[in-house]
Amino acid sequence: MRRKYGDAKDITIANKITTPIKASSFSGILLVIVFPMLLNLLVKIDI
C-alpha cells in the first residue's frame, strides 16, 4: 500500500512540473505562428 501511495504522489508531482512546461511550449508554438502573422499585418497596414 505504501509503495502505491508513493508512486501516486510522484505522478502528481510530475504532473505539476510537466503541466507548466507543456503550457509554455504550447504558448511558444502559438507565438511562433501568430507573431509573424501579426508582423505581416502591421507591414501591410504601414504600406
N, C-alpha and C positions, 0 to 999 in steps of 0.2 A: 504494500500500500504506500509506504513512504517513498519508494522508488518512483512509482507512477506520479505521485504528487509532485516530486521534484522535477520530473520531465515536463509535466503540465506547466509548472511555474517557469521553467526555462523557455518553453514555447511562447508563453505570454510575454516574457521579457524580450525574446527575439522579435516578436511581432511589434512591440513598442519601438524597437530600434529600427526595424526594416520599413515600417509604415511611413515615417517621415522621409526616408531615403527614396521610397517609391514615389511619394508625392512630389518631392523635389525634382526627381528625374522626369516625371510627367510634366511639371511646370517648365522644366528646362526644354523639353521637346516642344511644348507649346510656344515658348519664347523663340526657339529656332525657326518654327513655322510662321508664327504670327509677326514677329519683328520685321523680317524682310518685306512682308506684305504691307505693313504699316509704312515702312520706308518708301516703298514703291508708290503708295497712295500720296504721301507727302510730296514726293518728287513730281508726280503728275499734277498735283494741285499747284505747286510752285511754278511749273512750266505753263 
